Amino acid sequence: MTEVDVAIIGAGAAGLAAASVLATAPLDVVVLEAQGRIGGRARTVALAGLPLDLGCEWLHSADRNPLVAAIAARGLTIDKTPPPWANPEATSNFSDAERQAYGEAFAAFDERVAAAADDPTDRPASELLEAGGRWNPLLNAFSAYYNGAEFDQVSVKDYAAYDDSEVNWRVAEGYGAAITGLAPKGLRIVGDCPVSLLRHDGPRLALETPRGVIQARAAIVCVPTAVLAAGGLRILPELPAKLAAAQGLPLGLADKVFLKLDEPEAFAVETMVYGDSDRTATGAYHLRPLGRPIIEAFFGGAHARALEAEGPGASAAFAIDELVGIYGSGLRSRVSVLVQTGWASDPWARGSYSHALPGRAGERAVLAAPVNGRLFFAGEACSPHAFSTAHGAWETGERAAREVLAALGT
Ligand SMILES: Cc1cc2nc3c(=O)[nH]c(=O)nc-3n(C[C@H](O)[C@H](O)[C@H](O)COP(=O)(O)OP(=O)(O)OC[C@H]3O[C@@H](n4cnc5c(N)ncnc54)[C@H](O)[C@@H]3O)c2cc1C
């Protein structure tokens, strides 16, 4: 394995997509993956007999998401039940008046974003919040879930560039499991094999790993921006524009807690509640997703970071406290914690999904650009319009693989 045609670094959605395209060509391809599992931020675990998605869960823009057909073709179940956030009446701890007022504030903010997107200069999306607006804390909580960061850290131009058909489906068996199931048969994947250094100044690329140096004619870098920015994969000679792009596209943070309900029938299926609509540091709780006996708690941004920093158990304890505030103290003895995520603490992710800092929306194209016809880049942060998603990552992997085929004349 010391010499290959193409080395793919990272076996997340982007790396697996690249491998799928390259599998059709007469090339010697290897995927080098830091962890002992594939999928990266696409990860389903089975607990209490339930497939739980710790990372991606929703097939966003499902009516045009290329993964829908591929997953359905494997015999998995595409569930088309709409998400509770698309149905304001599903937010069960809002009054009708609150629902309407929040909906109007949200729509007005969106309109201001759309209008500002074409301005010559970019700015933080927080500047478009209504001064002193009643719903600003909850709008910022939304940003924390959606972008992984509050609006003051989010570029208006980048936020507006995300293209969402607002059709969201799920895979009953788990989106993570579905994505790892798309790895092509016979693919050579080397696990527990982090690439620490990629040199591109010799006749062949040289990739340093704990299993020795691997030489390649071309490489596709599919690691998260936060890993690149932190030096988790160094590239020499340095590529300052790539490093700056990775820094301008940090990974925001979103974390989940899955709680098991002893008496699930007391909760309406596919509904949601906010812990406290007056605060940004609050959870969004999805009750009984797919009718299952669980509550899925979602935290984002600075609040999720603070909970992770507090240590194991903090986000679950916070979730239960907020739910007790809504449903009463009897809930405490009727829920148990199944699992909670810590994506910021994962050294091979260092966060959940990318957002562009104000003024940095152009970095996605910089990050995605090939270098010298043999170094290629993929991953959700490289996607121009579907960044932060699994299908966006998949599309960039396919694109990078096609660039490799063209560059190698295959
Ligand atoms: C909590 C959460 C909820 C989400 N919800 C959704 C959702 O509902 N819908 C959706 O579409 N998306 C969602 N996403 C985002 C989606 O999961 C990601 O955008 C997508 O999976 C990223 O794929 P990727 O291939 O770009 O990166 P990754 O999946 O991060 O893959 C990168 C791979 O590279 C490996 N790696 C890192 N460094 C090295 C190294 N030095 N050497 C070798 N290997 C290395 C990692 O271990 C990893 O396997 C969510 C993410 C999170 C965390």
The ligand as a MOL file (V3000), in Angstrom:
LIG
                    3D

  0  0  0     0  0            999 V3000
M  V30 BEGIN CTAB
M  V30 COUNTS 53 58 0 0 0
M  V30 BEGIN ATOM
M  V30 1 C -25.3830 17.0310 15.5420 0
M  V30 2 C -25.3700 17.1000 14.0240 0
M  V30 3 C -26.5710 17.1430 13.3400 0
M  V30 4 C -26.5650 17.1880 11.9450 0
M  V30 5 N -27.7590 17.1390 11.2830 0
M  V30 6 C -27.7570 17.0650 9.9400 0
M  V30 7 C -28.9550 16.7920 9.2360 0
M  V30 8 O -30.0100 16.5890 9.8470 0
M  V30 9 N -28.9050 16.7050 7.8720 0
M  V30 10 C -27.7250 16.8650 7.1800 0
M  V30 11 O -27.7220 16.7710 5.9470 0
M  V30 12 N -26.5720 17.1040 7.8290 0
M  V30 13 C -26.5600 17.1950 9.1820 0
M  V30 14 N -25.3850 17.3430 9.8480 0
M  V30 15 C -24.1570 17.6370 9.0870 0
M  V30 16 C -23.5740 16.4160 8.3870 0
M  V30 17 O -23.4700 15.3510 9.3090 0
M  V30 18 C -22.1940 16.7810 7.8510 0
M  V30 19 O -22.2820 17.9600 7.0600 0
M  V30 20 C -21.5800 15.6840 6.9720 0
M  V30 21 O -21.7560 14.4150 7.5430 0
M  V30 22 C -20.0960 16.0190 6.7900 0
M  V30 23 O -19.4760 15.0580 5.9600 0
M  V30 24 P -17.9520 15.2800 5.5390 0
M  V30 25 O -17.5610 14.1140 4.7440 0
M  V30 26 O -17.7780 16.6400 4.9780 0
M  V30 27 O -17.1380 15.3140 6.9290 0
M  V30 28 P -17.0270 14.2190 8.0820 0
M  V30 29 O -18.2740 13.4290 8.1870 0
M  V30 30 O -16.5920 14.9590 9.2980 0
M  V30 31 O -15.8780 13.2330 7.5850 0
M  V30 32 C -14.5210 13.5530 7.7570 0
M  V30 33 C -13.7790 12.2840 8.0840 0
M  V30 34 O -12.3900 12.5880 8.1280 0
M  V30 35 C -11.8080 11.9010 9.2040 0
M  V30 36 N -10.5750 12.6080 9.5290 0
M  V30 37 C -10.4050 13.7960 10.1570 0
M  V30 38 N -9.1110 14.1210 10.2140 0
M  V30 39 C -8.4250 13.1380 9.6040 0
M  V30 40 C -7.0480 12.9030 9.3310 0
M  V30 41 N -6.0900 13.7670 9.7050 0
M  V30 42 N -6.6960 11.7610 8.6670 0
M  V30 43 C -7.6360 10.8640 8.2740 0
M  V30 44 N -8.9560 11.0400 8.5130 0
M  V30 45 C -9.3470 12.1680 9.1610 0
M  V30 46 C -12.8690 11.9310 10.2830 0
M  V30 47 O -12.6720 10.9340 11.2450 0
M  V30 48 C -14.1350 11.7200 9.4600 0
M  V30 49 O -14.4560 10.3510 9.3450 0
M  V30 50 C -25.3450 17.2410 11.2370 0
M  V30 51 C -24.1390 17.1860 11.9420 0
M  V30 52 C -24.1450 17.1030 13.3120 0
M  V30 53 C -22.8400 16.9860 14.0370 0
M  V30 END ATOM
M  V30 BEGIN BOND
M  V30 1 1 1 2
M  V30 2 1 2 3
M  V30 3 2 2 52
M  V30 4 2 3 4
M  V30 5 1 4 5
M  V30 6 1 4 50
M  V30 7 2 5 6
M  V30 8 1 6 7
M  V30 9 1 6 13
M  V30 10 2 7 8
M  V30 11 1 7 9
M  V30 12 1 9 10
M  V30 13 2 10 11
M  V30 14 1 10 12
M  V30 15 2 12 13
M  V30 16 1 13 14
M  V30 17 1 14 15
M  V30 18 1 14 50
M  V30 19 1 15 16
M  V30 20 1 16 17
M  V30 21 1 16 18
M  V30 22 1 18 19
M  V30 23 1 18 20
M  V30 24 1 20 21
M  V30 25 1 20 22
M  V30 26 1 22 23
M  V30 27 1 23 24
M  V30 28 2 24 25
M  V30 29 1 24 26
M  V30 30 1 24 27
M  V30 31 1 27 28
M  V30 32 2 28 29
M  V30 33 1 28 30
M  V30 34 1 28 31
M  V30 35 1 31 32
M  V30 36 1 32 33
M  V30 37 1 33 34
M  V30 38 1 33 48
M  V30 39 1 34 35
M  V30 40 1 35 36
M  V30 41 1 35 46
M  V30 42 1 36 37
M  V30 43 1 36 45
M  V30 44 2 37 38
M  V30 45 1 38 39
M  V30 46 1 39 40
M  V30 47 2 39 45
M  V30 48 1 40 41
M  V30 49 2 40 42
M  V30 50 1 42 43
M  V30 51 2 43 44
M  V30 52 1 44 45
M  V30 53 1 46 47
M  V30 54 1 46 48
M  V30 55 1 48 49
M  V30 56 2 50 51
M  V30 57 1 51 52
M  V30 58 1 52 53
M  V30 END BOND
M  V30 END CTAB
M  END
